[in-house]
Each structure stands twice: as structure tokens, then as C-alpha cells.
Amino acid sequence: MANTTDTPQDRAEERRGAGSVQSVDRAVSVLESLARLGEAGVTELADELGVHKSTAFRILGVLEHRGLVEQERERGKYFLGAGVLRLAGAAAIRLDISQEGQPVCRALADETGETANIAVLDGDAAVNIMQARGPAAVTAFNWLGRRTPLHATASGKVLLAHLPQERRDALLGRKLARLTGNTLTAPTAVREQLTAAVEDGFARTIEEFETGLNAVAAPVRAYDGTVTGAIGVSGPAYRMAPDRLPELAKAAVAAAADLSRRLGYGG
């Protein structure tokens, strides 16, 4: 039953919203049908959806424009396009970095004696998906699943530094939280560190996320060269002093290169 306080504009907007949801549902159904059938024509897909051929044709046109389906011109049959592979590849990369990263993360922790982590981008934060503690690690804190700010962590700076400029600028345009007396909150200062992270091949933090905690991290690349994660080590500032960070960064860079190769990157 319609709300009596709704205006005609409200009801029209609601109908448009319902129509958009239905269109998305039908588009997904087309992709699922093509995944099952391999290929199909407009008539067959219209029958699958229970819609008129013109509706199926419009949906296929949008999907074809986005590269999600392709058409064999001679027979008019449609099949899944390369765009689907890109989407599937993005999902697979997250699974791969978890599977392939385990021995690399463990080896980095053993080599450095500190806590090693692998993090990936999660919206406007870095989330730790893997952790291994080295023999010298003194903390029992579990970083797994914890979302940490991009501007104040080594892994976060790596991920932020390799984002497309428009997205990076949008994230830096927000108010950056000050977590310790060392946290950089001025966008200009953060950008300088991001530039250094790209040039040096690693990022560092010195008590910027937590007082007494230092860290270094390096970028992990997918098969196509895009940065899909970061691997690094963190530990107490009294043991991971600034003069030791270059040594630890070298280990993190080597671990990142190893993991990148495991993910198919040949650079």
C-alpha cells in the first residue's frame, strides 16, 4: 500500500528504482545463462528470461558495450566476453594472494624476526588478510581482518601510492585522522611520502599509526602489473629503529617480488 504522504515525484522515483533493480537482475540472468549455455541467440535468451526479444536485445546491447558479452556476427549468437574474465580475475587475485602468500609471509617473518603481514585495499582502508610472527615478535596482537588507515600505515601508503590519481586525490581530500603525534595529516606531506614510496619501492611508518610501532611494506603486483596488495613487517620501535628500516625494507621488497612472481607477474 502506497504511503499517502508520497508525492507523485516520490512514486515515480520508486518505480524507476524498481525498474533499475529489475534490469540489473535480468542482466545478471543473461550472464548466468550464457555461462551455462556457452552461447545463445536473442530469442533463446528472451525465452530464458521470460521477456520480449526487444528487451533481451537492449540488455545484450548494454552488456556488449561494456565488454561483458560478445556476438558472433555470422550466426548472431552471443557468448561471454573478455570483460567477464577481468572481473573474475580480480576476484581470483584475492584468493591467489591468500594462497600463494602464506609461505612468503612465513619466510619474511622468519627472516626478520618480526611480525609479517599481507594487506589488500578495502574501500578507503587497508585490511590485513595474512599474518605470521617471527621469533623476535613480542606481541600477541592479531592484525588479521583489521582495517587500518591508508595514510598512517606502511601497507596503506603502498596501496594508496599506486591508486589512480583521481581516486588517490579523492581519498587525500578527506580529513585525515591524527592517531599519534607523528601521524601526517597534511595532504602535501602525505603525497611526498607516496611519491617516495613509488620511487624507493617501499613505504615506511615511524610511530604514525601507534606510538612505539614502526613498519615497512612493499607492493605486490598481479600478473598484469597492477598493485594488488602489500607485504611488510612491523615491530616495536626500540627494535625496528629508523637505521634498521632500510635492511627490513630490502627483505620486504624481496618478499614482494617473490609473491608477485607467484601471482604471474614477470616484470
C-alpha positions in Angstrom: 0.0 0.0 0.0 1.4 3.4 -1.0 2.3 5.9 1.6 -0.4 8.7 1.4 2.3 11.3 2.1 4.2 10.3 -1.0 4.3 12.8 -3.8 3.9 11.9 -7.5 7.6 12.5 -7.8 8.4 10.1 -5.0 6.2 7.4 -6.6 7.8 7.9 -10.0 11.3 7.7 -8.4 10.3 4.5 -6.6 9.1 3.0 -9.9 12.3 4.0 -11.7 14.3 2.4 -8.8 12.3 -0.8 -9.0 12.9 -0.9 -12.8 16.6 -0.4 -12.4 16.8 -3.3 -10.0 14.8 -5.5 -12.4 17.2 -4.5 -15.2 20.2 -5.5 -13.2 18.6 -8.8 -12.2 17.9 -9.5 -15.9 21.4 -8.6 -16.9 22.9 -11.0 -14.4 20.5 -13.7 -15.5 21.7 -13.2 -19.1 25.4 -13.7 -17.9 24.4 -16.8 -15.9 22.5 -18.2 -18.9 25.5 -17.7 -21.2 27.8 -19.2 -18.7 25.6 -22.3 -18.6 24.8 -22.5 -22.4 28.1 -21.3 -23.8 26.3 -19.3 -26.5 22.8 -18.3 -27.3 20.7 -16.1 -29.6 18.4 -13.3 -28.7 15.3 -15.4 -29.0 16.7 -18.2 -26.8 17.8 -15.7 -24.1 14.4 -13.9 -24.2 12.7 -17.2 -23.6 15.1 -17.9 -20.7 14.2 -14.5 -19.1 10.6 -14.6 -20.0 10.8 -11.2 -21.7 10.2 -9.8 -25.2 13.0 -10.1 -27.7 13.4 -6.3 -27.8 14.0 -6.3 -24.0 16.6 -9.1 -24.3 18.2 -7.2 -27.2 18.6 -4.0 -25.2 20.2 -5.8 -22.3 22.6 -7.6 -24.6 23.5 -4.2 -26.2 24.5 -2.8 -22.8 26.5 -5.9 -21.9 28.2 -5.9 -25.2 29.1 -2.2 -24.9 30.8 -3.0 -21.5 32.6 -6.0 -23.0 30.8 -8.5 -20.9 29.3 -10.3 -23.9 30.4 -10.6 -27.5 28.5 -11.6 -30.6 29.5 -13.9 -33.4 28.4 -11.9 -36.3 27.8 -14.7 -38.8 25.3 -16.7 -36.7 24.2 -13.9 -34.4 25.0 -15.9 -31.3 26.1 -14.2 -28.1 28.8 -15.5 -25.7 30.6 -14.2 -22.6 33.2 -11.5 -23.4 36.6 -10.7 -22.1 35.1 -8.2 -19.5 33.9 -11.2 -17.5 37.4 -12.5 -17.4 38.6 -9.2 -16.0 36.0 -9.3 -13.2 36.8 -13.0 -12.5 40.5 -12.3 -12.5 40.1 -9.5 -9.9 38.2 -11.9 -7.6 40.7 -14.7 -8.2 43.7 -12.4 -7.4 42.4 -12.0 -3.8 42.1 -15.8 -3.5 45.5 -16.3 -5.1 47.3 -13.8 -2.9 46.0 -15.6 0.2 47.0 -19.0 -1.0 50.4 -18.0 -2.5 51.2 -15.5 0.2 51.3 -17.9 3.1 54.8 -19.3 2.6 56.1 -15.9 1.6 54.7 -14.2 4.7 56.1 -17.0 6.9 59.5 -16.8 5.4 59.6 -13.0 5.8 58.7 -13.3 9.5 61.4 -15.9 10.0 64.0 -13.9 8.2 63.3 -10.6 10.0 62.2 -12.0 13.3 59.3 -9.5 13.3 55.6 -9.8 12.5 54.9 -10.0 8.8 51.6 -9.0 7.2 49.9 -9.0 3.8 47.3 -6.4 3.3 44.9 -5.5 0.4 42.8 -2.5 -0.3 39.3 -2.5 1.2 37.5 0.7 0.2 39.2 3.5 2.0 41.4 1.3 4.2 43.9 -1.5 4.2 42.8 -4.8 5.6 45.2 -7.4 6.7 44.5 -10.8 5.2 47.5 -12.7 6.5 50.0 -12.6 9.4 53.0 -14.5 10.6 55.0 -13.9 13.7 58.8 -14.1 13.7 60.9 -15.5 16.6 61.6 -12.0 18.0 58.0 -10.8 17.9 56.9 -9.9 21.4 53.2 -9.0 20.8 50.3 -11.4 20.7 48.1 -8.8 18.9 46.2 -10.3 15.9 46.1 -7.9 12.9 44.1 -10.3 10.8 40.9 -8.8 9.4 41.7 -5.4 10.9 41.1 -2.4 8.7 43.8 0.3 9.1 44.1 3.8 7.7 45.9 4.2 4.4 47.8 7.4 5.3 49.2 6.1 8.6 50.4 2.6 7.8 53.2 1.3 5.6 50.9 -1.1 3.7 48.3 1.6 3.4 50.8 4.0 1.9 51.9 1.4 -0.6 48.3 0.8 -1.7 47.5 4.5 -1.7 50.6 5.4 -3.7 49.6 3.1 -6.6 46.0 4.1 -6.9 44.8 6.0 -9.9 45.4 9.7 -9.3 41.7 10.7 -9.3 40.9 8.1 -6.6 44.1 8.9 -4.6 43.2 12.6 -4.7 39.7 11.9 -3.5 40.9 9.9 -0.5 43.5 12.6 0.4 40.8 15.2 0.1 39.1 13.9 3.2 40.1 14.8 6.7 42.9 12.6 7.7 42.8 11.3 11.2 45.7 12.1 13.6 46.5 8.9 15.5 49.8 9.8 17.1 52.0 12.8 17.3 53.8 11.5 14.3 50.8 11.0 12.0 51.0 13.0 8.8 47.6 14.7 8.2 48.6 17.4 5.7 47.8 16.1 2.1 51.0 17.7 0.8 53.2 15.8 3.3 51.4 12.5 2.6 51.8 13.0 -1.1 55.6 13.5 -0.6 55.8 10.1 1.2 53.7 8.4 -1.5 56.0 9.7 -4.2 58.9 8.4 -2.2 57.2 5.0 -1.8 56.9 4.7 -5.6 60.4 5.8 -6.3 62.0 3.7 -3.5 59.8 0.6 -4.0 58.7 0.6 -0.4 56.9 2.7 2.3 57.7 3.2 6.0 56.0 4.5 9.0 57.7 5.6 12.2 55.2 5.6 15.1 52.5 7.1 12.8 49.8 4.5 13.5 50.6 3.6 17.1 53.2 5.0 19.4 56.1 2.6 19.7 55.3 0.8 16.4 57.3 1.1 13.2 56.8 -0.7 9.9 57.9 -1.1 6.3 56.0 -2.6 3.3 56.4 -3.2 -0.4 53.9 -3.6 -3.3 52.7 -7.0 -4.5 51.8 -7.0 -8.2 49.3 -9.1 -10.1 50.0 -10.8 -13.4 49.2 -7.5 -15.3 51.5 -5.4 -13.2 48.8 -3.7 -11.1 49.4 -3.4 -7.4 47.0 -5.8 -5.7 48.4 -5.9 -2.2 51.3 -5.0 0.1 53.6 -7.2 2.2 55.7 -5.9 5.1 56.9 -6.2 8.6 56.1 -4.3 11.8 57.5 -4.3 15.2 58.4 -2.2 18.3 60.3 1.0 17.6 63.1 0.1 20.0 64.0 -2.9 17.8 62.9 -1.6 14.5 64.8 1.7 14.8 65.0 4.0 11.8 68.5 2.9 11.0 67.3 -0.7 10.7 64.4 0.1 8.4 66.4 0.0 5.1 67.5 -3.5 5.9 64.0 -4.6 6.7 62.6 -2.8 3.6 65.1 -4.8 1.4 63.7 -8.0 2.8 60.1 -6.8 2.3 60.9 -5.8 -1.3 62.4 -9.3 -2.0 59.3 -11.0 -0.5 57.0 -8.8 -2.6 58.9 -9.7 -5.7 58.7 -13.4 -4.8 54.9 -13.2 -4.2 54.4 -11.1 -7.4 56.1 -13.9 -9.4 53.9 -16.5 -7.8 50.9 -14.4 -9.0 52.2 -14.4 -12.5 54.0 -11.1 -12.7 57.0 -11.3 -14.9 58.4 -7.7 -14.5 
